[in-house]
Amino acid sequence: MFNIISFLLGLLSLVLVIPGLIPGLGIANWIALPFIAVGILIGQISSSNSGRNFCFVVGLIAVVRLMLGGGLL
């Protein structure tokens, strides 16, 4: 059950991160980061780790985009 919740939080975060890849909309990545962190924590509780790993990948995309934009854009 926790794995499904973690995966759904990862999907919600992905919906926020994809528009955040467009220059000028980087704030969406900052909004998605708390959802990603909660998804990782919930995925850590689960016996399966696919939801947690999905949140890690989405988080990596968001963090790399924020680093490329200087954290602001």
Summary of the structure (lengths in Angstrom):
residues: 73
radius of gyration: 12.0
end to end distance: 35.7
largest distance: 38.7
contacts: 235
relative contact order: 0.24
helix: 78%
strand: 0%
